Every structure is written in C-alpha cells, then in structure tokens.
C-alpha cells in the first residue's frame, strides 16, 4: 500500500483491455477497491477478485487472453508463480 499506485496504474492501464484487481496475503497489500479509486479513465474492463487464485481463474477463463501480466508486488508475483506451478503439477 506504500507504492505509487496512481503512477503504476497510469502506466499499465493503457496497455490492458481488462484489469483484474486483487490483493496478496500480506500486511502491506492495497485493497482492490482502493486501487480502483486510483484507476485513470480508460476503456479497460475492470473486475475485482477476492483472491489471487480467483483473479488467475478469471484471467485464464477468457479464451482470448493471450497474455496475463501480474504486477504490483514481487510478493504477488511469487504467489502467482507458486499457484501456476501447483496447477501445472496437478494436471
């Protein structure tokens, strides 16, 4: 929650057609609804997910999603990698 949320979102939002906001499990995590308040105006579809697992499931459920970008925190990226590795091993 101590990052430049407005600046990060201003840089990423124009590159996305869809944004899924979520939080990682940590004390410095920014709440997704708070992130939504910092979003610049855009045509991107915005969704809020209650967990990283839910956010990844939403992203992967869209068949036309060629790229999934996890951004905001290395902790969140680490959680996402671990989640994807568990999914790959369970297949």
N, C-alpha and C positions, 0 to 999 in steps of 0.2 A: 504494500500500500504506500510505500515511500518512493516509488518510481514516478517519473514524469508521464503519468497516464495520458494526459491530453496530447503530448508530443508523440508518444508511441502510437496511440490510436490514429492521430492525424497522418502518420507515415504509413500505417498499414491499411487503413480503411479504403483509400482509393484503389488499392490493389485487389480488393476482395469483392466478390459478388454476394458472399454470405459470410456472416460473422457469428460464431457461437461463443458466447461469453460464459466462462465458468471460473472457479477458484480452485487453487490447490489446497491441500490439507496442511496449513501452516499458519502461525500467528501473524505473519506479515502479509497475508493474502488479502487482495482487494475484493470486496463483494461484487459479484457480476452486475447487480443493479446500479451500484456506484460507478462501475465502468461505463455502463450505458449512458449515464449522465455526461460523460466526457466525450462521447462519440461526435465527430463532426457530421454535418448533414451529408448524406450520400444515398445512392440507390441500393446499397447493400442490404440484403435481408438480415435482420438481427434476431437471434434467438438466445435465450438464457438456459443453461443446463445446470442442474443441481450438483453434478459431479463431473469429474474428468471422464470417467467411464461413459456417462450419459452423453457428454459432448462428443467423444470419439465415435460412439454408436450413431449419433445423429449425422456426423460428418460422413461416415462410411456408408450410411444407408442411402445416401444420394448417389445414384449411379453415374451422374455426370460430374462428379467431383474428381478432377484429375490430380489435384494437389491439396494436401492438408498441411497447413502451417500451424504449428503450436508455438505460441510466442508469449512473452510477458515475464517469464521467470525460468531460470535453469532448473529450479525445483519442479516446476510444472512439466517442463520438457523431460526431465528424468522420470517422473511418474508416467508420462505418456509412453516413453520408450519401454519401461517395465511392463506396462499394460499391454502394449502391442506384442512384446516378446512372449508374454504369458499366453496371449491369444494364438500366436503362431505355433507354440508348442502344444496347445490343446487341440489343434486341427488334425 
